[in-house]
Every structure is written in C-alpha cells, then in structure tokens.
Amino acid sequence: MYKRWDNVVGRPEIQMFVGALQGQRARKEIFITTSKFTDEAIQYARGIESKIILIDGCRLTNLMIDHDIGVSAVASYQIKKVDTDFFSEG
C-alpha cells in the first residue's frame, strides 16, 4: 500500500495499518515513511504481538545509500599515503 504523508506518523496510523493487515493474518509488517514516527507510534509498535518494522525517512535514506538503490555517486575521493620505498636508497 502506498500513501503520501507529509506529517509525522502517529499511533492512529499505525493502528489502522496493523488492523488492515490482521484480516490477512499477517504476522510481520513493514511501515515505511519518508517522514518520522511519533514516540507513541513507536511504543505501540513495540508493544503489539505482531512484528512490525518502522522505517522512517532517515533510516530509509541510509538503507538506500548502503544498498546503492536510487542514488548515484556525485564525487569520489582518493586517500594517499607516503611511499617510503620511493625515498630509500637502493
């Protein structure tokens, strides 16, 4: 299910999400938002029997970067060290 959400995601939204999936007998759920979750939403998700993973915008961005999904490199850097063999006589 996809829904654009501009505000923080609260407990009522998580409860509706979990309730909608209970009819499907889902035991594991993932709720992804580009926004943030309220503390109440996080506590609710931790306290229910079903396993629900909450991924907010910050975590989503980090996952995208870590797995190279939907991102592109803008710059790269070289790290150099002094080659001591270059200065030795031999």
N, C-alpha and C positions, 0 to 999 in steps of 0.2 A: 504494500500500500504506500502511496506517495502523497504527501500533503505539504504544501509550502507553509512554513510557520515563521513569523517574524519576531514573536515574543519568546520569552523563556518558556520551557515546557514544565508545567506543574503536575501535581499529583492527579488532578481530574483527567488530564490527557493520558497519563499512564494507566489509570484505572479503566478508561474506555478502551484503550488498546488491549490490555490484558483480558478484559471482558469479551471483546470481539473474538479473541483467539481461543477463549475457553470452549466455545462451541465447536472448534476444530480439534479439541483435546490436545492443544499444543502444550508442550512442557518446557520448551526453550524458545525464547523470543528475543529479537534484537530490535531496539528502538533507536533509530539514527536521526539526529537533528543537526542542522548547521548552527543552531542556537545553543543554549545552555539548559540544564535541568535545575529546578529549584531543589533546595535541601529536602523538602517534603517529598518530592518525586523520587529522589534517590533513596530516602529512608523507606518509602513504600515499596520500591522495587526490591530492596534488600530483605524486606520482611515477609514477602509472599512466598507461597510454596513453589510456584512456577519459577524457573530460572529465566530471568530477564536481564539482558545486557544493554546498558545505556551507553550510547556513543554520542558525545557532544561534538560541536564544531571543531574544537581544539584537537580532540583525540582523532577525529575523522581526518583532519589535515595531516597529523603526524602519521597516521596509517597510510595515507595517500603518498606521502613523501617516502616513507620506509619501503613501500612496495612498488614505487615508481608508477603509480596509477594516476592518470590525469594531470601529470606535472611534467615540466621539461626543464632541463638544465639551462641556466642563464649565464653562469660563469663557472670556471674551474680554476683551481689554484695548485701550484707546484710547491712542494716543501723541499728545500735543498739543504744539504749538509756539506761541510768542508771535506774534500777528498784528501786525506792526509798523505796518501801514496803519491800524489802529484808533487808534493813538496819534499819528499825524501830523495836523497841522492842515491843513485844506484845504477 
